[in-house]
Amino acid sequence: MKIKIGKKEVTVTRLTVTRLRLGKCINEYLAMMKIIESDKCQQCTNSVETVEHFLLQCPNSDLCTEVIKMCNKLNITPIIENVLANNKVIDVISRINTRKI
């Protein structure tokens, strides 16, 4: 699916990845900007929600489980730089993520 930003059409997947790379869509940033009250993860409520936590560390997240599975399958180290640079992992994020980013 494509959306229009100004005069450019961008896929939702590319927009999501860009936002994750910048960290501007995660509770840690949103709380710092006073957009939301808490920087805690919505799934586990224990940890500050960083991009790393959102994609790789949350114990209650199906998304984290699937991202790590794909990293293992591709034999890449599950670190944020690898995750957001690999198209197969990005496809998993796009398919599994249910949160608007």
C-alpha positions as CSV (number, residue, x, y, z in Angstrom):
1,M,0.0,0.0,0.0
2,K,1.2,3.5,-0.8
3,I,0.5,6.7,0.9
4,K,1.2,10.2,-0.3
5,I,3.5,12.5,1.7
6,G,3.6,15.9,0.0
7,K,4.2,15.1,-3.6
8,K,5.9,11.7,-2.9
9,E,4.3,8.3,-2.7
10,V,5.8,6.1,-0.1
11,T,5.1,2.5,0.8
12,V,3.8,2.0,4.4
13,T,6.7,-0.5,4.9
14,R,9.3,2.1,4.0
15,L,7.7,4.7,6.1
16,T,7.6,2.3,9.1
17,V,11.2,1.4,8.7
18,T,12.3,5.1,8.4
19,R,10.3,5.9,11.6
20,L,11.9,2.9,13.4
21,R,15.4,4.0,12.3
22,L,14.8,7.5,13.6
23,G,13.2,6.2,16.8
24,K,10.5,8.8,16.5
25,C,7.5,6.4,16.9
26,I,8.5,4.6,20.1
27,N,7.2,5.4,23.6
28,E,10.7,6.5,24.8
29,Y,10.7,9.4,22.3
30,L,7.0,10.1,22.5
31,A,7.1,10.4,26.3
32,M,10.2,12.7,26.1
33,M,8.2,14.9,23.7
34,K,5.3,14.9,26.2
35,I,3.0,13.3,23.5
36,I,2.2,10.4,25.8
37,E,2.6,10.0,29.6
38,S,4.6,6.8,29.9
39,D,7.7,5.6,28.1
40,K,6.9,2.0,29.2
41,C,6.3,-0.8,26.7
42,Q,2.6,-1.4,26.1
43,Q,3.1,-5.1,25.9
44,C,5.2,-5.9,29.0
45,T,4.8,-2.7,30.9
46,N,8.1,-3.3,32.7
47,S,10.7,-1.8,30.3
48,V,11.2,1.5,28.6
49,E,10.1,1.0,25.0
50,T,13.1,1.7,22.8
51,V,13.3,0.5,19.2
52,E,15.5,-2.4,20.4
53,H,13.0,-3.4,23.0
54,F,10.1,-3.1,20.5
55,L,11.8,-5.3,17.8
56,L,14.1,-7.6,19.8
57,Q,13.7,-7.6,23.6
58,C,10.0,-7.6,24.7
59,P,9.2,-10.9,26.3
60,N,5.5,-10.6,25.5
61,S,5.8,-9.6,21.8
62,D,5.1,-11.9,18.9
63,L,6.9,-9.4,16.7
64,C,10.1,-9.9,18.7
65,T,9.8,-13.6,18.5
66,E,9.3,-13.6,14.8
67,V,12.1,-11.1,14.1
68,I,14.6,-13.2,16.1
69,K,13.4,-16.3,14.4
70,M,14.1,-14.7,11.0
71,C,17.5,-13.5,12.1
72,N,18.4,-17.0,13.2
73,K,17.1,-18.4,9.9
74,L,19.2,-15.9,8.0
75,N,22.2,-16.4,10.3
76,I,22.5,-12.7,11.1
77,T,23.1,-11.3,14.6
78,P,19.8,-9.9,16.0
79,I,20.9,-6.3,16.5
80,I,19.0,-3.3,15.4
81,E,21.4,-2.3,12.6
82,N,21.0,-5.8,11.0
83,V,17.3,-6.0,11.6
84,L,16.5,-2.7,9.9
85,A,18.9,-3.3,7.0
86,N,17.6,-6.7,6.0
87,N,14.7,-6.8,3.6
88,K,13.5,-10.3,4.7
89,V,13.4,-9.2,8.4
90,I,11.7,-5.9,7.3
91,D,9.1,-8.1,5.6
92,V,8.5,-9.9,8.9
93,I,8.1,-6.6,10.7
94,S,5.7,-5.4,8.1
95,R,3.6,-8.6,8.2
96,I,3.5,-9.1,12.0
97,N,3.4,-5.6,13.4
98,T,-0.1,-4.6,14.4
99,R,0.7,-1.2,15.9
100,K,0.5,2.0,13.9
101,I,3.9,3.5,13.6
